[in-house]
Amino acid sequence: QTRVICPTMTDVLCGASRPGHFEGVTTVVTKLFNIVQPDEAVFGMKDFQQLAVIRRMTEDLCVPVAITGAPIHREPDGLAMSSRNGRLTKRLREEAAFIHKTLQEAKKRFGTKSALKVKQYVEEAFAAHPDFELEYIEIADARSLKPVQRKNRNKKYRAFLAAYLGGVRLIDNLALN
């Protein structure tokens, strides 16, 4: 009956289309931490939202666990490794590299353009690629996950993306600064 909720960080990005998902994650992870009482826990940066939510949860609840982010493992063409990649046909798997290439271009543009302009670029790039259905592109503060309104030199930002390719939902993210 008891649940752990981080509402401001779980109703955006992947949480917007998966209500209750992160509530389940935070509840299960809290129970696990209470049982095992680890000194450190490692979570992959591929699901950066999950990592950020767990970091926030441990801070807010004063859980004495160091949360470490493990780097995204990528295929040689840049696609973030995932078991879901195996569900893609050979042709679509080759197309999937478009995600990382587009995020890399978004990073370049973020250096000189507004977050809104970078998001528009990504939306247009995906609209021109008929095999993809873009679920979302967001540029957000890496700590709070709040969408960028105006860039601040002292903050770290990430681009977050989810898209369907051949019915397979793929996610990725990239540090922008």
PAZABA-40807 format. One record per residue (C-alpha): x, y, z. Coordinates in pm, 1 decimal. Last residue first. Example, Ala and Ser with C-alpha at 12.3 -4.5 7.8 and 13.67 -1.06 7.14 Angstrom:
REM PAZABA-40807
         X         Y         Z
    1367.0    -106.0     714.0
    1230.0    -450.0     780.0
END
This chain:
REM PAZABA-40807
         X         Y         Z
    2718.0    2078.4   -2252.9
    2452.4    1892.7   -2454.3
    2456.3    1559.4   -2275.6
    2277.4    1301.8   -2488.3
    1962.5    1098.2   -2456.1
    1816.3     788.8   -2614.3
    1491.0     596.6   -2630.9
    1357.7     341.6   -2877.7
     999.1     215.6   -2899.1
     965.9     -64.8   -3153.2
     663.4     -49.1   -3385.9
     882.7     -41.3   -3695.9
    1071.1     253.7   -3550.4
     902.6     439.0   -3268.7
    1068.7     739.4   -3112.7
    1177.7     866.4   -2772.9
    1423.9    1152.4   -2727.3
    1590.8    1339.2   -2444.0
    1844.6    1617.0   -2503.9
    2048.5    1694.1   -2196.3
    2140.7    2013.2   -2015.6
    2388.0    2108.4   -1744.2
    2338.8    2436.6   -1565.4
    2576.5    2723.1   -1481.8
    2567.4    2891.3   -1825.2
    2190.1    2923.0   -1810.8
    1988.0    2856.6   -2122.5
    1632.7    2988.1   -2140.0
    1310.4    2793.1   -2110.6
    1477.4    2455.9   -2079.6
    1240.2    2174.0   -1990.7
    1255.2    2061.1   -1627.0
    1441.5    1732.1   -1582.6
    1557.1    1858.0   -1238.9
    1922.5    1755.6   -1259.8
    1993.5    1732.8   -1633.2
    1793.3    2047.7   -1709.1
    1586.7    1966.8   -2013.3
    1581.9    1956.8   -2389.0
    1288.4    1752.0   -2503.1
    1212.8    1544.9   -2808.4
     899.3    1335.6   -2798.2
     711.2    1044.8   -2951.5
     876.8    1074.8   -3293.3
     735.9     824.0   -3541.1
    1017.1     697.8   -3760.0
    1019.4     511.8   -4092.1
     911.6     823.9   -4283.5
    1222.3    1034.6   -4207.2
    1133.1    1393.4   -4301.0
     919.6    1432.6   -3987.6
    1217.7    1305.7   -3786.4
    1446.3    1581.3   -3918.4
    1172.4    1841.7   -3872.7
    1117.7    1744.4   -3509.2
    1493.5    1744.4   -3445.1
    1537.8    2092.7   -3596.9
    1236.7    2224.7   -3406.6
    1388.1    2095.5   -3081.2
    1712.9    2276.3   -3160.0
    1526.3    2598.9   -3236.7
    1335.1    2576.7   -2907.4
    1655.4    2508.0   -2712.2
    1800.3    2826.7   -2856.2
    2084.3    2812.0   -3105.1
    2462.9    2854.8   -3084.9
    2598.8    2566.2   -2875.9
    2268.1    2379.6   -2896.4
    2329.9    2336.5   -3269.9
    2622.8    2102.3   -3213.8
    2425.9    1902.8   -2955.3
    2128.9    1875.5   -3191.7
    2366.1    1738.2   -3457.8
    2476.0    1469.0   -3212.6
    2111.9    1395.8   -3128.3
    2033.3    1352.9   -3498.0
    2324.2    1112.3   -3546.9
    2213.1     918.4   -3238.8
    1861.1     869.7   -3367.8
    1961.7     810.5   -3731.8
    2150.0     498.2   -3618.3
    1806.5     332.5   -3615.8
    1800.9     316.3   -3997.1
    2048.3      26.6   -3996.6
    1829.5    -158.2   -3745.7
    1532.1     -81.8   -3967.2
    1691.7    -260.3   -4262.2
    1800.7    -560.1   -4054.5
    1455.4    -589.6   -3899.3
    1421.3    -445.8   -3550.5
    1323.7    -661.9   -3252.4
    1688.8    -712.6   -3159.5
    1719.8    -338.6   -3092.0
    1471.1    -383.0   -2806.3
    1738.5    -558.9   -2600.5
    1908.1    -222.1   -2587.1
    2242.0     -73.8   -2689.6
    2226.8     294.9   -2775.7
    2275.4     337.8   -3150.1
    2606.9     508.4   -3224.3
    2710.3     324.9   -3543.0
    2961.4     109.2   -3349.3
    2681.3       6.9   -3107.9
    2657.6     213.7   -2793.9
    2690.1     153.2   -2422.3
    2549.1     447.8   -2228.3
    2772.6     540.2   -1937.4
    2696.9     411.7   -1585.7
    2548.2     669.0   -1349.0
    2641.6     628.7    -983.7
    2404.7     668.6    -689.6
    2577.1     677.4    -350.3
    2340.5     525.0     -94.6
    2264.7     670.6     248.1
    1890.1     722.7     189.0
    1809.9    1075.7     304.9
    1451.5    1046.9     168.1
    1482.1    1355.2     -53.4
    1838.2    1276.7    -159.5
    1765.3     907.6    -232.4
    1452.7    1005.5    -429.5
    1637.8    1270.8    -628.7
    1909.3    1027.8    -735.0
    1645.5     766.5    -815.8
    1452.1    1015.0   -1031.3
    1768.5    1126.8   -1211.8
    1870.9     766.9   -1290.2
    1520.7     679.5   -1411.1
    1518.1     988.2   -1633.7
    1860.8     898.6   -1766.3
    1743.3     565.5   -1901.5
    2052.4     523.8   -2116.4
    2246.8     659.7   -1818.4
    2258.5     316.3   -1660.1
    2210.3     277.3   -1287.4
    2479.0     188.3   -1033.0
    2406.6     158.1    -660.8
    2651.7     237.8    -383.4
    2682.7     177.2      -9.8
    2415.3     -89.9     -22.6
    2150.5    -139.2     247.3
    2021.6    -471.2     105.0
    1669.3    -465.7     249.6
    1614.0     -89.6     270.7
    1779.1     -31.6     -68.2
    1557.6    -298.7    -227.0
    1241.8    -148.4     -75.7
    1340.0     196.1    -202.4
    1418.6      49.2    -545.9
    1076.1    -119.2    -561.7
     889.6     198.8    -464.9
    1096.3     419.9    -693.7
    1045.7     190.6    -993.8
     673.6     142.6    -934.9
     618.1     517.7    -903.7
     833.3     548.3   -1215.1
     589.4     343.2   -1418.9
     270.0     492.4   -1275.1
     174.8     674.3   -1593.2
     381.1     559.9   -1893.0
     325.4     816.3   -2169.8
     413.0    1122.0   -1960.2
     667.5     920.2   -1761.0
     890.4     880.9   -2066.1
     950.5    1258.6   -2078.4
     748.1    1429.5   -1803.9
     518.6    1305.5   -1524.6
     799.7    1140.8   -1333.1
    1020.8    1432.8   -1233.3
     767.6    1662.5   -1068.8
     580.0    1372.3    -911.1
     856.5    1188.3    -723.0
     639.0     915.4    -567.1
     720.0     635.0    -324.2
     429.3     402.0    -252.5
     290.0     236.2      57.9
       0.0       0.0       0.0
END
